[in-house]
């Protein structure tokens, strides 16, 4: 059974970057963004972060606690960086589900996982994070990397991920956050709103999509607020680790 989403008042809007749009509009616009950048997504990740995203993901995977034979879910997993690591951890006797709302991103992820030799370990499912199509208590670990900020109803997504976790299971949310290192904020703003769209224009022929990505980071809840949202969704033992001065944070919570 899927976790129900809370009904919003008629006419209430949600953020799409710095814009406000109707909830039923946002998912389609997010899908269009990732349709546009899917072919160049992995190259842009390396360029945007100078390769540091690989260290953020490696740290995330080091915290899963997964063992051979267990089951893991990577939500909004795009081209599959985290899913590949999860597959290595659960081994041939385990199972990983890689989901994304965007068919183009999931297709790229599937091709990458096949090339990496994970054809028999990973299932690919087009799914909305707010309504995950899995039975209650299906997974030992759930991850979502740089995807939660694109979800329309983030609280519903957190409840949905809580529902599919087994008792004792862990959720890991890797996401851009609010810089805490002194002096980092202005430099980060300059990079986000000047350099990032320029890279998007040159590499992916799409400055607007990367401008949206920068804006979506600024409208995403900060570390403490996201921790509170996870607690409200039912997670216990919630905590977070700031990475690279708080540019990124890894949030963790358990279902007990």
Secondary structure, 3 states (H helix, E strand, C coil): CCCCCCCCCCCCEEEECCEEEEHHHHHHHHHHHHHHHHHHHHHHHHHHHCCCHHHHHHHHHHCCCCCCCCEEEEECCCCCHHHHHHHHHHCCCCEEEEEECCHHHHHHHHHHHHHCCCCCCEEEEECCHHHCCCCCCCEEEEEEECCHHHCCCHHHHHHHHHHHEEEEEEEEEEEECCCCCCCHHHHHHHHHHHHHHHHHHHHCCCHHHHHHHHHHHHCCCCHHHHHHHHHHCCCEEEEEEEEHHHCEEEEEEECC
